[in-house]
Amino acid sequence: MNLSSVVVLVGAAADGWLLALLAIRGRRPWLQSTFAACALSFLVVGAWSAARNEGVLPAVRDDLVLGLMLLTHALTAILVLGLIHGEALPRRRAVTFLVLVPVPLLAYLAPIEGWTVATAYEGTVLGGFLVLCLGIALGETIFARHASPMFATHAFWLSVGVIALIVAGPIYTYELEFLGRSPLAGANLAAPLALACFARVALQTDPFPIAPRRPKGRTTTGGIREADAIVFDERRPKYALRTAEEEAGSDRPTLIVARDPPKVTTSVVASASFAPDRHAGLRTVTTVSEFLASAPGGLVVLEDLADLSVLSGWRAAREVAVRLRHVARDSGSTVILCPSRLTESERKTLRGLDLPWWPMADAATEIVAILAQSFGTGAGRLFDSFCRGHGIRREDVTTDHVQALQDFLSRALSELSGVVGGPAAHGLQVQFEAASSVLRSFAAQGAVEIARGKWPSRRSSETDVELVVTAADYWKGKEMDELFAAADAVSEREPLFEKARLIFVEQLGDAGEGVLRTQLAKIGKKPEEIDRADLVRIADRATVDLGSLADVVDVPLEKKRIQQQIESIRQKLELIAEGQE
């Protein structure tokens, strides 16, 4: 066996290994299929060329081998287009596969026109098509390198692969003909190098793992109908995550992309956590595009652009926002961007993209404003007492805590029932009912209503003056202090079970209360009997029991999310036990 045949066969083996690697590790079925077809065509042509040189195979019709050569070149162009325009091609695959249309026609015309494998790159229609396919691939890589800062490195490797095919294909053939040597018919010695470069780019831009996977079916519209990328301007992505839960609850495909698994209680919300590497921006785009290609009309929440800015640079993060807007419009979907931790200069640049900008209210600020309408300047003191009583930081309060706040205020009023009576008690009850009504109304508003800007903190205080003054007539100035004192007392005597229950429900959803009651049954205590020492025992037992649950989970992202929830439960219970809540 001569050296050239050995080199070709080793290259064919490398082609097969790269095919298997991408088939196992890739997460884009269409791209994997294109890569597999391209690699197989190179592999078959190479094996045939080596076998022909060694006289192992009988003579094969040239038109069949030419057909394979045409297929390798056309699939190379399609594969490069798929790697560069991955977020757009899922909706335009038919256009790219038009490159394959001339393949059967040219293979049919080969024997009629006298085209052979040895003369494939000569100045004929056949040679022109082969060179054109490689030219399309090279032109796209050059354009991508200059047009996309985020894709520049990947475009370089694609260029290396395409140029290698050109050098080892037409240029090498022309050189051998000039030297009077016969070329290796059909084989391209640079195929393994080119496929290695293509596989490198494919794996580095592969989508992040998504869990859980939504079964295919009908897609509903949901509450947000805009097919665009929308910026939710809020201090923390509270309304963005709440919107994701609400949309998923209405059977709309929903995905949350974040650095860490999101803390959501709705199991139907899919999530993807990006790896901390410099390719995070591009992989985020491919993740979203692949998700929306399989579920058009869905909703995607990018929890924080600042994470992408840190990992991939602001230019790449800005390009992510632009590309996701095109993806959303092409698929009739909605993408929510959260700029909560961007710098002022980055926010200014993001505003320059003319994306829909929805201002979101801060729940804590609005709740204090609502309480101020009924309880005057002491609203902040009431709210702080509630936060202390439930072990919640002010910035962590969401509209989900409104019901707990109403229960807290109700208990504070009950504490005053034996001290304050007559008109003062009636006034307190009226103001409590008024505040509760406004709180419920505010908590029921979704992102669309909040974005209109009609927040309690922005309303004119003129309508509130009468209520406060009327309350002062009832309370004569002292009952308010008594209410605040009662609230402080309630926060100190807040049942430990209620504090623990809120922690479990916050992390585990509605099932959290059942988990807590199971732990109480194991230590033989009733909810009203537990003390701070019991909380330490519950924290230890819950860590062990839930840790066993996490150990049997095979999905890495879900396992990491459960472990984070367990750690959060343990830390918060220990804080309450130490009296630092």
Secondary structure, DSSP 8 states (H G I E B T S, - for coil): --HHHHHHHHHHHHHHHHHHHHHHH---HHHHHHHHHHHHHHHHHHHHHHHHHHT-S----HHHHHHHHHHHHHHHHHHHHHHHSTTTGGGSHHHHGGGGTHHHHHHHHHHHHT--STTTTSSSHHHHHHHHHHHHHHHHHHHHHHH-GGGHHHHHHHHHHHHHHHIIIIIHHHHHHHTT----SS--TTHHHHHHHHHHHHHHT-----BS---S------S----SEEEEE-SSSHHHHHHHHHHHHTT--EEEEESS----S-TT-EEEE--SSTTHHHHHHHHHHHHHHHSTT-EEEE--HHHHHHHH-HHHHHHHHHHHHHHHHHHT-EEEE--TT--HHHHHHHHTTT--EEE---HHHHHHHHHHHHHGGGHHHHHHHHHHHHT--GGG--GGGHHHHHHHHHHHHHHHTTT--HHHHHHHHHHHHHHHHHHHHHHH--HHHHTTT--GGGS-THHHHHHHHHHHHHHTTTHHHHHHHHHHHHHHH--HHHHHHHHHHHHHTTHHHHHHHHHHHHHT--GGG--HHHHHHHHHHHHHHHHHHHHT---HHHHHHHHHHHHHHHHHHHHHHTT--
